[in-house]
Amino acid sequence: MESPTANLSRIQSVTNHVIQTMDQSIIGQQENLRLLWASLLTGGHVLLEGVPGLGKTLMVRSLAQVIDCQCSRVQFTPDLMPSDVTGTKVFDLQSGRFSFRKGPIFTNVLLADEINRTPPKTQAALLEAMEEKQVTVDGETFTLPPLFFVVATQNPVEYEGTYVLPEAQLDRFAVKLIVDYPDEENENLLFSTHKPGERREKSLQPVINMEDVLYLRSELEQVTVESSVVQYLLSIIRATRKHPKIALGASPRAGLSVLSLSKAEAAMSGRTFVTPDDIKGMIKPALRHRLILHPDGELEGWKADDILDEIIQSTVVPR
């Protein structure tokens, strides 16, 4: 029987292999790739925010290739219906019965492209699936695959014709990742290696299969968290509820997301224990989309990340 240390070392080696393989298609997004992989390991879902042309879709499709699984992409539009995502029952003339035709949600990795462009009714179709891992159609429940991972994208600059995601929907996402422009060195590399007519998406070799991903996910329970580190996380979470610039602070579910992601980060770094730095690194990705700032603060240009930095700096770090 393998020791916990051996299993966690395997998580580290697989992580390095996954990131190196995805780097063949994605340039300059190593930190987001690592957070994307950590979210998959913990079973959380991801919200990607960035302007068009930064490779958000490419990032998700590359991840699906390296874990050798099914990937579906749904372009969310104002006329998209819930049944277009979940599936619907159709009448079979031969049998004289209704049968269920599965929608694109029955996959392993679901890319919900521009999720804020579809009405709330269709957005809500994802709620049960993301939380309960099942879909209910006409009173009948259908179970989704054991490995079910949603990555939704949204454009932060175009708000005309969009529907802001409600708090209940946002809270279903474990992390919100900001996809920004690459730095000058990486952008120069991208331009220098580009060939006319060549697709940026490359055929990547699978690094791991779905069963192994689920096994590694279960092994994260071997990572320990000392009481002082738990108290450190608790202090940050509770500070978001008392901060004068925040109208609605982080929920207990938000704290659990930070804890799970911190365990993944520890294992990905080859450790069997969580450190305060692991907690710090996951605070902004896991909380930035869950906080509601006071309206006057938003007018003054306050950002959730800046306030979270302020809270982290004012919280005493355990030894």
Buried (B, 14 or more C-beta within 10 A) or exposed (E): EEEBEEBBBBBBEBBEEBBEBBBEBBBBBBEBBBBBBBBBBBBBBBBBBBEEEBBBBBBBBBBBBBBBBBBBBBEBBEEBEBBBBBBBBEEEEEEEEEEBEBBBBBBBBBBBBBBBBBBEEBBEBBBBBBEEBEBEBEEEEBEBEEBBBBBBBBBEEEEEEBBEBEEEBBBBBBBBBBBEEBEEEBEEBBEEEEEEEEEEBBEBEEBBEBEBBBEBBEBBEBBEBEEEBBEBBEBBBBBBEEBEBBEEBBBEEBBBBBBBBBBBBBBBBBBBBBBBEBBBBBBBBBBBBBBEBBEEBBEEEBEBBEBBBEBBEEBEBBE
